[in-house]
Structure formats: structure tokens, C-alpha cells
Amino acid sequence: MIDKIAWLHLVDGRILSTRSRGKSVFYLPGGKREPGESDAETLVREIREELTVEIDPADIEPAGVFEAQADGHVPGLVVRMTCYTAGFGGTLAASSEIEEIAWLGHGDRDRVSAVDKIIFDHLRETGLLR
């Protein structure tokens, strides 16, 4: 099991997604927890590292847990994505590890990872993603 934390940031029916250098698919911003980190600490650190903005810890809200086959790994290896929403300060900008930032809609689900496809479907069902 790969345990990841992700930030769901939606604006006008589109969701912020990132594509890392050397990757062909988009992923929701976030990443793996460091030893001893809480979900909130992981979210704050990962978003700062990837998008150069500061998540407001007081504004973090749970948004669901989703699981799917981990992209690029042996069959049966599952990624669990624990998702949160939160406000932030600063200007969104790709860090050195991120090649591209994109605002994606449900029609872009073929461009994202397997677990993100499940999240996109959930957000569409709830009316948050167009």
C-alpha cells in the first residue's frame, strides 16, 4: 500500500493538477508522508515543495479517502489517497520537481492517474467538477 496525502483545490468547476518532470499523467498535488508527520504536516510540506504556496493549517478539511492500482507499479500495489481541502497564501507556481500545472475538468480524466480518475468521478457526482 502506498499512502499519499492530496490537496483538492477547485475553482469554477476545475481542479488544480500537476505533472511531474518525466511523467506523462497528471496527479493531484501532494505526496507521501515523512516519518512522524501528521496528514496536515504532510499536506503543508508537500504543497509548499510542489507549488510554492502556504496551506493554512487551520483551514484543512477532510475530503475523502480513495484507493486504486498504483500507476507504474506491479499489479496489486494499491495507492490510498487521503484528500483534503484548504485555503492557501501566495501565488501558485510550479517548483523544480513540477513541469506543468493545469486546471482540469472531468473531460480530462484520461490524462490523470487511476486513483485521480476515481476522485474526478466522485467530484463530478457531487457537482464540484465540470
N, CA, C and O atoms as a GROMACS GRO file, in nm:
protein
  520
    1MET      N    1   0.085  -0.118   0.000
    1MET     CA    2   0.000   0.000   0.000
    1MET      C    3   0.090   0.124   0.000
    1MET      O    4   0.181   0.137   0.081
    2ILE      N    5   0.061   0.215  -0.091
    2ILE     CA    6   0.129   0.344  -0.095
    2ILE      C    7   0.032   0.445  -0.034
    2ILE      O    8  -0.080   0.462  -0.082
    3ASP      N    9   0.074   0.511   0.071
    3ASP     CA   10  -0.010   0.605   0.145
    3ASP      C   11   0.027   0.747   0.104
    3ASP      O   12   0.140   0.791   0.126
    4LYS      N   13  -0.069   0.819   0.045
    4LYS     CA   14  -0.043   0.956   0.000
    4LYS      C   15  -0.148   1.052   0.054
    4LYS      O   16  -0.260   1.013   0.088
    5ILE      N   17  -0.110   1.177   0.060
    5ILE     CA   18  -0.196   1.287   0.101
    5ILE      C   19  -0.211   1.379  -0.021
    5ILE      O   20  -0.113   1.406  -0.090
    6ALA      N   21  -0.334   1.426  -0.047
    6ALA     CA   22  -0.355   1.512  -0.164
    6ALA      C   23  -0.440   1.634  -0.128
    6ALA      O   24  -0.524   1.631  -0.038
    7TRP      N   25  -0.415   1.741  -0.202
    7TRP     CA   26  -0.489   1.867  -0.187
    7TRP      C   27  -0.589   1.878  -0.301
    7TRP      O   28  -0.551   1.874  -0.418
    8LEU      N   29  -0.716   1.892  -0.267
    8LEU     CA   30  -0.820   1.917  -0.367
    8LEU      C   31  -0.848   2.066  -0.368
    8LEU      O   32  -0.906   2.120  -0.273
    9HIS      N   33  -0.807   2.131  -0.474
    9HIS     CA   34  -0.829   2.276  -0.489
    9HIS      C   35  -0.907   2.298  -0.618
    9HIS      O   36  -0.854   2.286  -0.728
   10LEU      N   37  -1.035   2.331  -0.601
   10LEU     CA   38  -1.125   2.351  -0.715
   10LEU      C   39  -1.162   2.498  -0.729
   10LEU      O   40  -1.188   2.566  -0.630
   11VAL      N   41  -1.165   2.544  -0.853
   11VAL     CA   42  -1.207   2.680  -0.885
   11VAL      C   43  -1.292   2.672  -1.012
   11VAL      O   44  -1.248   2.619  -1.114
   12ASP      N   45  -1.413   2.724  -1.005
   12ASP     CA   46  -1.502   2.730  -1.121
   12ASP      C   47  -1.519   2.594  -1.189
   12ASP      O   48  -1.518   2.586  -1.312
   13GLY      N   49  -1.535   2.488  -1.109
   13GLY     CA   50  -1.562   2.356  -1.163
   13GLY      C   51  -1.442   2.284  -1.221
   13GLY      O   52  -1.457   2.181  -1.288
   14ARG      N   53  -1.321   2.336  -1.197
   14ARG     CA   54  -1.198   2.272  -1.244
   14ARG      C   55  -1.108   2.247  -1.124
   14ARG      O   56  -1.115   2.318  -1.023
   15ILE      N   57  -1.022   2.145  -1.135
   15ILE     CA   58  -0.935   2.109  -1.024
   15ILE      C   59  -0.788   2.129  -1.062
   15ILE      O   60  -0.746   2.100  -1.174
   16LEU      N   61  -0.713   2.179  -0.966
   16LEU     CA   62  -0.570   2.200  -0.985
   16LEU      C   63  -0.500   2.065  -0.988
   16LEU      O   64  -0.516   1.984  -0.897
   17SER      N   65  -0.421   2.042  -1.093
   17SER     CA   66  -0.345   1.918  -1.107
   17SER      C   67  -0.202   1.952  -1.148
   17SER      O   68  -0.175   2.061  -1.199
   18THR      N   69  -0.113   1.857  -1.125
   18THR     CA   70   0.028   1.879  -1.156
   18THR      C   71   0.084   1.761  -1.233
   18THR      O   72   0.038   1.647  -1.218
   19ARG      N   73   0.183   1.790  -1.314
   19ARG     CA   74   0.256   1.685  -1.385
   19ARG      C   75   0.403   1.700  -1.350
   19ARG      O   76   0.465   1.803  -1.377
   20SER      N   77   0.459   1.596  -1.290
   20SER     CA   78   0.600   1.597  -1.251
   20SER      C   79   0.689   1.580  -1.374
   20SER      O   80   0.647   1.526  -1.476
   21ARG      N   81   0.811   1.627  -1.361
   21ARG     CA   82   0.909   1.612  -1.470
   21ARG      C   83   0.924   1.464  -1.504
   21ARG      O   84   0.939   1.380  -1.415
   22GLY      N   85   0.921   1.433  -1.632
   22GLY     CA   86   0.940   1.297  -1.679
   22GLY      C   87   0.816   1.209  -1.673
   22GLY      O   88   0.822   1.093  -1.713
   23LYS      N   89   0.704   1.262  -1.626
   23LYS     CA   90   0.579   1.185  -1.618
   23LYS      C   91   0.487   1.228  -1.730
   23LYS      O   92   0.495   1.340  -1.780
   24SER      N   93   0.398   1.137  -1.770
   24SER     CA   94   0.304   1.170  -1.877
   24SER      C   95   0.163   1.198  -1.825
   24SER      O   96   0.082   1.258  -1.895
   25VAL      N   97   0.134   1.156  -1.702
   25VAL     CA   98   0.000   1.180  -1.647
   25VAL      C   99   0.004   1.286  -1.539
   25VAL      O  100   0.109   1.315  -1.480
   26PHE      N  101  -0.112   1.345  -1.514
   26PHE     CA  102  -0.127   1.446  -1.410
   26PHE      C  103  -0.169   1.378  -1.279
   26PHE      O  104  -0.236   1.276  -1.279
   27TYR      N  105  -0.127   1.439  -1.169
   27TYR     CA  106  -0.161   1.394  -1.035
   27TYR      C  107  -0.212   1.512  -0.955
   27TYR      O  108  -0.174   1.626  -0.980
   28LEU      N  109  -0.299   1.485  -0.858
   28LEU     CA  110  -0.338   1.589  -0.765
   28LEU      C  111  -0.216   1.624  -0.682
   28LEU      O  112  -0.138   1.536  -0.647
   29PRO      N  113  -0.197   1.752  -0.649
   29PRO     CA  114  -0.080   1.790  -0.570
   29PRO      C  115  -0.081   1.724  -0.433
   29PRO      O  116  -0.187   1.707  -0.371
   30GLY      N  117   0.036   1.687  -0.386
   30GLY     CA  118   0.050   1.622  -0.257
   30GLY      C  119   0.162   1.520  -0.264
   30GLY      O  120   0.246   1.525  -0.354
   31GLY      N  121   0.162   1.426  -0.170
   31GLY     CA  122   0.267   1.326  -0.172
   31GLY      C  123   0.268   1.239  -0.050
   31GLY      O  124   0.172   1.232   0.027
   32LYS      N  125   0.382   1.172  -0.032
   32LYS     CA  126   0.397   1.075   0.076
   32LYS      C  127   0.439   1.144   0.206
   32LYS      O  128   0.510   1.244   0.207
   33ARG      N  129   0.393   1.085   0.313
   33ARG     CA  130   0.423   1.133   0.447
   33ARG      C  131   0.567   1.097   0.485
   33ARG      O  132   0.615   0.988   0.454
   34GLU      N  133   0.635   1.190   0.551
   34GLU     CA  134   0.766   1.163   0.610
   34GLU      C  135   0.743   1.096   0.746
   34GLU      O  136   0.637   1.114   0.805
   35PRO      N  137   0.839   1.017   0.796
   35PRO     CA  138   0.820   0.952   0.926
   35PRO      C  139   0.781   1.051   1.035
   35PRO      O  140   0.846   1.154   1.053
   36GLY      N  141   0.676   1.019   1.107
   36GLY     CA  142   0.630   1.102   1.218
   36GLY      C  143   0.541   1.219   1.181
   36GLY      O  144   0.491   1.288   1.270
   37GLU      N  145   0.520   1.243   1.052
   37GLU     CA  146   0.436   1.355   1.009
   37GLU      C  147   0.288   1.321   1.021
   37GLU      O  148   0.247   1.208   0.997
   38SER      N  149   0.209   1.420   1.058
   38SER     CA  150   0.064   1.408   1.053
   38SER      C  151   0.018   1.435   0.909
   38SER      O  152   0.097   1.480   0.826
   39ASP      N  153  -0.108   1.407   0.882
   39ASP     CA  154  -0.162   1.438   0.750
   39ASP      C  155  -0.147   1.587   0.720
   39ASP      O  156  -0.106   1.625   0.610
   40ALA      N  157  -0.181   1.672   0.818
   40ALA     CA  158  -0.174   1.818   0.796
   40ALA      C  159  -0.030   1.862   0.769
   40ALA      O  160  -0.007   1.943   0.680
   41GLU      N  161   0.066   1.809   0.844
   41GLU     CA  162   0.206   1.845   0.822
   41GLU      C  163   0.253   1.801   0.684
   41GLU      O  164   0.327   1.873   0.617
   42THR      N  165   0.210   1.682   0.642
   42THR     CA  166   0.246   1.633   0.508
   42THR      C  167   0.188   1.724   0.401
   42THR      O  168   0.257   1.762   0.307
   43LEU      N  169   0.060   1.758   0.416
   43LEU     CA  170  -0.005   1.844   0.317
   43LEU      C  171   0.066   1.979   0.306
   43LEU      O  172   0.095   2.024   0.195
   44VAL      N  173   0.092   2.042   0.418
   44VAL     CA  174   0.159   2.173   0.417
   44VAL      C  175   0.296   2.163   0.349
   44VAL      O  176   0.329   2.245   0.264
   45ARG      N  177   0.375   2.063   0.387
   45ARG     CA  178   0.510   2.048   0.332
   45ARG      C  179   0.506   2.019   0.182
   45ARG      O  180   0.576   2.083   0.104
   46GLU      N  181   0.424   1.922   0.143
   46GLU     CA  182   0.420   1.882   0.002
   46GLU      C  183   0.373   1.995  -0.088
   46GLU      O  184   0.430   2.016  -0.196
   47ILE      N  185   0.272   2.069  -0.047
   47ILE     CA  186   0.220   2.177  -0.131
   47ILE      C  187   0.322   2.291  -0.139
   47ILE      O  188   0.336   2.354  -0.244
   48ARG      N  189   0.391   2.318  -0.030
   48ARG     CA  190   0.498   2.419  -0.033
   48ARG      C  191   0.606   2.375  -0.132
   48ARG      O  192   0.654   2.455  -0.211
   49GLU      N  193   0.645   2.246  -0.126
   49GLU     CA  194   0.752   2.195  -0.213
   49GLU      C  195   0.711   2.195  -0.360
   49GLU      O  196   0.792   2.226  -0.447
   50GLU      N  197   0.585   2.160  -0.389
   50GLU     CA  198   0.541   2.146  -0.528
   50GLU      C  199   0.493   2.276  -0.591
   50GLU      O  200   0.518   2.302  -0.708
   51LEU      N  201   0.422   2.358  -0.512
   51LEU     CA  202   0.352   2.473  -0.570
   51LEU      C  203   0.390   2.607  -0.509
   51LEU      O  204   0.331   2.709  -0.545
   52THR      N  205   0.485   2.609  -0.417
   52THR     CA  206   0.541   2.729  -0.356
   52THR      C  207   0.439   2.817  -0.284
   52THR      O  208   0.460   2.938  -0.272
   53VAL      N  209   0.330   2.759  -0.236
   53VAL     CA  210   0.231   2.833  -0.157
   53VAL      C  211   0.221   2.771  -0.018
   53VAL      O  212   0.266   2.659   0.004
   54GLU      N  213   0.162   2.846   0.074
   54GLU     CA  214   0.147   2.802   0.212
   54GLU      C  215   0.002   2.765   0.241
   54GLU      O  216  -0.087   2.850   0.236
   55ILE      N  217  -0.020   2.640   0.271
   55ILE     CA  218  -0.152   2.593   0.314
   55ILE      C  219  -0.178   2.647   0.454
   55ILE      O  220  -0.088   2.651   0.538
   56ASP      N  221  -0.301   2.690   0.479
   56ASP     CA  222  -0.341   2.736   0.611
   56ASP      C  223  -0.386   2.616   0.693
   56ASP      O  224  -0.495   2.563   0.669
   57PRO      N  225  -0.305   2.570   0.790
   57PRO     CA  226  -0.340   2.450   0.867
   57PRO      C  227  -0.477   2.459   0.935
   57PRO      O  228  -0.545   2.358   0.951
   58ALA      N  229  -0.517   2.579   0.975
   58ALA     CA  230  -0.646   2.596   1.043
   58ALA      C  231  -0.764   2.575   0.948
   58ALA      O  232  -0.877   2.557   0.992
   59ASP      N  233  -0.737   2.577   0.819
   59ASP     CA  234  -0.842   2.568   0.717
   59ASP      C  235  -0.852   2.429   0.654
   59ASP      O  236  -0.934   2.408   0.565
   60ILE      N  237  -0.770   2.334   0.697
   60ILE     CA  238  -0.768   2.200   0.637
   60ILE      C  239  -0.894   2.123   0.676
   60ILE      O  240  -0.928   2.112   0.794
   61GLU      N  241  -0.963   2.070   0.575
   61GLU     CA  242  -1.085   1.991   0.594
   61GLU      C  243  -1.073   1.859   0.519
   61GLU      O  244  -1.028   1.858   0.404
   62PRO      N  245  -1.114   1.747   0.580
   62PRO     CA  246  -1.110   1.618   0.509
   62PRO      C  247  -1.208   1.617   0.391
   62PRO      O  248  -1.316   1.674   0.399
   63ALA      N  249  -1.166   1.551   0.282
   63ALA     CA  250  -1.248   1.547   0.161
   63ALA      C  251  -1.264   1.407   0.105
   63ALA      O  252  -1.319   1.390  -0.004
   64GLY      N  253  -1.218   1.305   0.177
   64GLY     CA  254  -1.238   1.167   0.132
   64GLY      C  255  -1.109   1.088   0.121
   64GLY      O  256  -0.999   1.144   0.114
   65VAL      N  257  -1.126   0.956   0.119
   65VAL     CA  258  -1.015   0.863   0.103
   65VAL      C  259  -1.049   0.774  -0.016
   65VAL      O  260  -1.158   0.718  -0.024
   66PHE      N  261  -0.955   0.760  -0.109
   66PHE     CA  262  -0.979   0.688  -0.233
   66PHE      C  263  -0.863   0.592  -0.258
   66PHE      O  264  -0.749   0.621  -0.223
   67GLU      N  265  -0.893   0.476  -0.318
   67GLU     CA  266  -0.790   0.376  -0.345
   67GLU      C  267  -0.801   0.324  -0.488
   67GLU      O  268  -0.911   0.313  -0.543
   68ALA      N  269  -0.685   0.292  -0.547
   68ALA     CA  270  -0.680   0.234  -0.682
   68ALA      C  271  -0.542   0.173  -0.703
   68ALA      O  272  -0.450   0.192  -0.623
   69GLN      N  273  -0.530   0.098  -0.811
   69GLN     CA  274  -0.400   0.044  -0.852
   69GLN      C  275  -0.301   0.159  -0.867
   69GLN      O  276  -0.334   0.262  -0.927
   70ALA      N  277  -0.182   0.144  -0.813
   70ALA     CA  278  -0.078   0.246  -0.823
   70ALA      C  279  -0.020   0.246  -0.964
   70ALA      O  280   0.026   0.143  -1.014
   71ASP      N  281  -0.020   0.362  -1.028
   71ASP     CA  282   0.033   0.376  -1.163
   71ASP      C  283   0.181   0.343  -1.167
   71ASP      O  284   0.257   0.387  -1.081
   72GLY      N  285   0.222   0.264  -1.267
   72GLY     CA  286   0.362   0.232  -1.288
   72GLY      C  287   0.420   0.133  -1.189
   72GLY      O  288   0.542   0.118  -1.181
   73HIS      N  289   0.334   0.065  -1.113
   73HIS     CA  290   0.381  -0.034  -1.015
   73HIS      C  291   0.324  -0.172  -1.048
   73HIS      O  292   0.236  -0.185  -1.133
   74VAL      N  293   0.376  -0.274  -0.981
   74VAL     CA  294   0.330  -0.410  -1.005
   74VAL      C  295   0.180  -0.421  -0.978
   74VAL      O  296   0.128  -0.355  -0.888
   75PRO      N  297   0.110  -0.506  -1.055
   75PRO     CA  298  -0.033  -0.525  -1.030
   75PRO      C  299  -0.059  -0.566  -0.885
   75PRO      O  300   0.014  -0.648  -0.828
   76GLY      N  301  -0.161  -0.507  -0.827
   76GLY     CA  302  -0.198  -0.537  -0.689
   76GLY      C  303  -0.144  -0.437  -0.588
   76GLY      O  304  -0.189  -0.436  -0.474
   77LEU      N  305  -0.048  -0.352  -0.629
   77LEU     CA  306   0.000  -0.249  -0.538
   77LEU      C  307  -0.097  -0.132  -0.544
   77LEU      O  308  -0.116  -0.071  -0.650
   78VAL      N  309  -0.156  -0.102  -0.431
   78VAL     CA  310  -0.262  -0.002  -0.423
   78VAL      C  311  -0.209   0.128  -0.365
   78VAL      O  312  -0.125   0.128  -0.275
   79VAL      N  313  -0.259   0.239  -0.419
   79VAL     CA  314  -0.232   0.369  -0.360
   79VAL      C  315  -0.359   0.414  -0.287
   79VAL      O  316  -0.469   0.406  -0.341
   80ARG      N  317  -0.341   0.459  -0.164
   80ARG     CA  318  -0.451   0.517  -0.086
   80ARG      C  319  -0.427   0.667  -0.079
   80ARG      O  320  -0.324   0.712  -0.027
   81MET      N  321  -0.522   0.744  -0.132
   81MET     CA  322  -0.510   0.889  -0.138
   81MET      C  323  -0.608   0.949  -0.037
   81MET      O  324  -0.730   0.941  -0.055
   82THR      N  325  -0.553   1.009   0.068
   82THR     CA  326  -0.635   1.079   0.167
   82THR      C  327  -0.637   1.224   0.125
   82THR      O  328  -0.532   1.289   0.121
   83CYS      N  329  -0.756   1.277   0.094
   83CYS     CA  330  -0.768   1.409   0.034
   83CYS      C  331  -0.821   1.512   0.133
   83CYS      O  332  -0.901   1.483   0.222
   84TYR      N  333  -0.773   1.634   0.114
   84TYR     CA  334  -0.813   1.747   0.198
   84TYR      C  335  -0.833   1.871   0.111
   84TYR      O  336  -0.772   1.885   0.006
   85THR      N  337  -0.920   1.959   0.158
   85THR     CA  338  -0.930   2.093   0.102
   85THR      C  339  -0.865   2.188   0.202
   85THR      O  340  -0.855   2.156   0.320
   86ALA      N  341  -0.823   2.304   0.156
   86ALA     CA  342  -0.763   2.404   0.244
   86ALA      C  343  -0.740   2.533   0.168
   86ALA      O  344  -0.718   2.532   0.046
   87GLY      N  345  -0.746   2.643   0.239
   87GLY     CA  346  -0.708   2.771   0.182
   87GLY      C  347  -0.556   2.781   0.179
   87GLY      O  348  -0.486   2.701   0.241
   88PHE      N  349  -0.507   2.881   0.107
   88PHE     CA  350  -0.361   2.897   0.097
   88PHE      C  351  -0.326   3.044   0.080
   88PHE      O  352  -0.411   3.127   0.047
   89GLY      N  353  -0.199   3.073   0.103
   89GLY     CA  354  -0.146   3.206   0.080
   89GLY      C  355  -0.033   3.198  -0.021
   89GLY      O  356   0.042   3.101  -0.023
   90GLY      N  357  -0.021   3.300  -0.103
   90GLY     CA  358   0.086   3.304  -0.202
   90GLY      C  359   0.032   3.287  -0.342
   90GLY      O  360  -0.088   3.284  -0.364
   91THR      N  361   0.124   3.278  -0.436
   91THR     CA  362   0.090   3.263  -0.577
   91THR      C  363   0.132   3.125  -0.624
   91THR      O  364   0.248   3.087  -0.608
   92LEU      N  365   0.039   3.051  -0.680
   92LEU     CA  366   0.069   2.917  -0.730
   92LEU      C  367   0.176   2.923  -0.838
   92LEU      O  368   0.164   2.998  -0.935
   93ALA      N  369   0.280   2.843  -0.820
   93ALA     CA  370   0.387   2.835  -0.919
   93ALA      C  371   0.450   2.696  -0.911
   93ALA      O  372   0.466   2.641  -0.802
   94ALA      N  373   0.484   2.641  -1.025
   94ALA     CA  374   0.548   2.509  -1.028
   94ALA      C  375   0.688   2.517  -0.970
   94ALA      O  376   0.766   2.606  -1.004
   95SER      N  377   0.719   2.422  -0.882
   95SER     CA  378   0.855   2.413  -0.828
   95SER      C  379   0.943   2.340  -0.928
   95SER      O  380   0.900   2.308  -1.038
   96SER      N  381   1.066   2.314  -0.889
   96SER     CA  382   1.159   2.248  -0.980
   96SER      C  383   1.118   2.105  -1.012
   96SER      O  384   1.154   2.053  -1.118
   97GLU      N  385   1.042   2.038  -0.922
   97GLU     CA  386   1.001   1.900  -0.950
   97GLU      C  387   0.874   1.891  -1.034
   97GLU      O  388   0.841   1.784  -1.085
   98ILE      N  389   0.804   2.003  -1.050
   98ILE     CA  390   0.678   2.006  -1.126
   98ILE      C  391   0.702   2.070  -1.262
   98ILE      O  392   0.752   2.182  -1.271
   99GLU      N  393   0.667   1.998  -1.366
   99GLU     CA  394   0.686   2.051  -1.502
   99GLU      C  395   0.568   2.136  -1.547
   99GLU      O  396   0.584   2.232  -1.622
  100GLU      N  397   0.447   2.098  -1.500
  100GLU     CA  398   0.329   2.166  -1.551
  100GLU      C  399   0.218   2.168  -1.446
  100GLU      O  400   0.195   2.068  -1.377
  101ILE      N  401   0.150   2.281  -1.436
  101ILE     CA  402   0.030   2.296  -1.356
  101ILE      C  403  -0.086   2.311  -1.453
  101ILE      O  404  -0.075   2.383  -1.553
  102ALA      N  405  -0.198   2.245  -1.425
  102ALA     CA  406  -0.314   2.255  -1.515
  102ALA      C  407  -0.442   2.255  -1.433
  102ALA      O  408  -0.449   2.196  -1.326
  103TRP      N  409  -0.543   2.324  -1.486
  103TRP     CA  410  -0.677   2.322  -1.428
  103TRP      C  411  -0.758   2.227  -1.515
  103TRP      O  412  -0.788   2.258  -1.630
  104LEU      N  413  -0.795   2.113  -1.459
  104LEU     CA  414  -0.860   2.007  -1.536
  104LEU      C  415  -1.006   1.993  -1.498
  104LEU      O  416  -1.046   2.018  -1.385
  105GLY      N  417  -1.086   1.952  -1.598
  105GLY     CA  418  -1.226   1.920  -1.576
  105GLY      C  419  -1.246   1.770  -1.590
  105GLY      O  420  -1.152   1.696  -1.618
  106HIS      N  421  -1.369   1.725  -1.570
  106HIS     CA  422  -1.397   1.582  -1.578
  106HIS      C  423  -1.361   1.525  -1.715
  106HIS      O  424  -1.322   1.408  -1.725
  107GLY      N  425  -1.372   1.604  -1.820
  107GLY     CA  426  -1.337   1.560  -1.954
  107GLY      C  427  -1.189   1.530  -1.972
  107GLY      O  428  -1.149   1.471  -2.072
  108ASP      N  429  -1.109   1.570  -1.875
  108ASP     CA  430  -0.964   1.546  -1.880
  108ASP      C  431  -0.924   1.421  -1.802
  108ASP      O  432  -0.804   1.398  -1.783
  109ARG      N  433  -1.019   1.341  -1.758
  109ARG     CA  434  -0.986   1.229  -1.668
  109ARG      C  435  -0.894   1.126  -1.733
  109ARG      O  436  -0.828   1.050  -1.661
  110ASP      N  437  -0.888   1.121  -1.866
  110ASP     CA  438  -0.796   1.029  -1.932
  110ASP      C  439  -0.651   1.074  -1.921
  110ASP      O  440  -0.560   1.001  -1.960
  111ARG      N  441  -0.629   1.194  -1.867
  111ARG     CA  442  -0.493   1.249  -1.853
  111ARG      C  443  -0.438   1.232  -1.712
  111ARG      O  444  -0.327   1.278  -1.683
  112VAL      N  445  -0.515   1.167  -1.620
  112VAL     CA  446  -0.475   1.159  -1.480
  112VAL      C  447  -0.453   1.014  -1.436
  112VAL      O  448  -0.488   0.920  -1.507
  113SER      N  449  -0.395   0.999  -1.318
  113SER     CA  450  -0.367   0.866  -1.262
  113SER      C  451  -0.496   0.791  -1.230
  113SER      O  452  -0.604   0.850  -1.229
  114ALA      N  453  -0.485   0.661  -1.205
  114ALA     CA  454  -0.601   0.576  -1.178
  114ALA      C  455  -0.679   0.624  -1.056
  114ALA      O  456  -0.802   0.632  -1.060
  115VAL      N  457  -0.610   0.655  -0.948
  115VAL     CA  458  -0.681   0.700  -0.828
  115VAL      C  459  -0.744   0.837  -0.852
  115VAL      O  460  -0.852   0.865  -0.800
  116ASP      N  461  -0.678   0.922  -0.928
  116ASP     CA  462  -0.735   1.053  -0.959
  116ASP      C  463  -0.862   1.040  -1.044
  116ASP      O  464  -0.953   1.121  -1.031
  117LYS      N  465  -0.868   0.939  -1.129
  117LYS     CA  466  -0.991   0.915  -1.207
  117LYS      C  467  -1.109   0.890  -1.114
  117LYS      O  468  -1.219   0.942  -1.137
  118ILE      N  469  -1.087   0.812  -1.009
  118ILE     CA  470  -1.193   0.784  -0.911
  118ILE      C  471  -1.233   0.914  -0.840
  118ILE      O  472  -1.352   0.939  -0.818
  119ILE      N  473  -1.135   0.994  -0.804
  119ILE     CA  474  -1.162   1.122  -0.738
  119ILE      C  475  -1.238   1.215  -0.832
  119ILE      O  476  -1.334   1.280  -0.791
  120PHE      N  477  -1.197   1.222  -0.959
  120PHE     CA  478  -1.267   1.304  -1.058
  120PHE      C  479  -1.412   1.262  -1.068
  120PHE      O  480  -1.502   1.346  -1.072
  121ASP      N  481  -1.437   1.131  -1.074
  121ASP     CA  482  -1.576   1.081  -1.083
  121ASP      C  483  -1.656   1.121  -0.960
  121ASP      O  484  -1.771   1.163  -0.972
  122HIS      N  485  -1.597   1.108  -0.842
  122HIS     CA  486  -1.664   1.146  -0.718
  122HIS      C  487  -1.698   1.296  -0.720
  122HIS      O  488  -1.810   1.335  -0.685
  123LEU      N  489  -1.602   1.378  -0.759
  123LEU     CA  490  -1.625   1.522  -0.762
  123LEU      C  491  -1.731   1.560  -0.866
  123LEU      O  492  -1.806   1.654  -0.846
  124ARG      N  493  -1.736   1.487  -0.976
  124ARG     CA  494  -1.840   1.512  -1.078
  124ARG      C  495  -1.978   1.477  -1.021
  124ARG      O  496  -2.074   1.552  -1.039
  125GLU      N  497  -1.987   1.361  -0.953
  125GLU     CA  498  -2.113   1.316  -0.893
  125GLU      C  499  -2.165   1.416  -0.789
  125GLU      O  500  -2.285   1.435  -0.775
  126THR      N  501  -2.073   1.479  -0.716
  126THR     CA  502  -2.112   1.574  -0.613
  126THR      C  503  -2.132   1.716  -0.669
  126THR      O  504  -2.167   1.808  -0.595
  127GLY      N  505  -2.111   1.733  -0.799
  127GLY     CA  506  -2.134   1.862  -0.863
  127GLY      C  507  -2.021   1.962  -0.850
  127GLY      O  508  -2.039   2.079  -0.886
  128LEU      N  509  -1.905   1.920  -0.801
  128LEU     CA  510  -1.794   2.012  -0.783
  128LEU      C  511  -1.704   2.022  -0.905
  128LEU      O  512  -1.635   2.123  -0.923
  129LEU      N  513  -1.703   1.919  -0.988
  129LEU     CA  514  -1.614   1.918  -1.106
  129LEU      C  515  -1.698   1.910  -1.232
  129LEU      O  516  -1.785   1.824  -1.246
  130ARG      N  517  -1.671   2.002  -1.324
  130ARG     CA  518  -1.745   2.003  -1.452
  130ARG      C  519  -1.676   1.917  -1.553
  130ARG      O  520  -1.724   1.905  -1.666
   0.00000   0.00000   0.00000
